[in-house]
Amino acid sequence: MAGDQTPPSHQDMHIGEIRELARRYSPDELEDCINRQLAEGSNPCDENGSTEEIINVLAKAEFVRTRTNDGMSLGEAIRELGRRIRAAQQSGDI
């Protein structure tokens, strides 16, 4: 990157995808896609990236969708996801 620009974080690159998956699929459907990805190496929800990346995105979408089903707005649910990721990173849990 030129100058003082920094590349977007890995999380930022997937926010749109997480948002779209959370809108399109229920938590149960997302969980099924995670299980199919693990068992078969493919799933009908998301096929972009390595298995690790796909599961990461699907799990985040499932978290967001569960929160929206519980009454949070989509934006609030995504911010909550970001807060939890940062907290885990800062505590060294990941």
Steps between C-alpha positions, in 0.01 A plus 500: 500500500623848422569760766351451841202295385463169675325203343156417635499245780393145422176564688422813296537307175218262600245736660290528185501125456408443866220756471358335187520146642333614825216651297458199272527200736361399840737400783405135443574526127837662572583228753410237239731671250784497754445128564486423127818699438678300769365164382496544123730793427218703343168656593214686330538821704854617422772361276747791499836417657666224693302278735641696795388834352158365404433360847622825656258708289209258548548493878504880513187517284331251731591715803362813329180330385434358846532851646267649239247225572524606867405856409828679424531700182741362242739789565491445876563127455802565277641751749450245780688242292785749453512577874518132587773433245708791631447388861615148414805633313595730788467227760714267294229237466562464128 
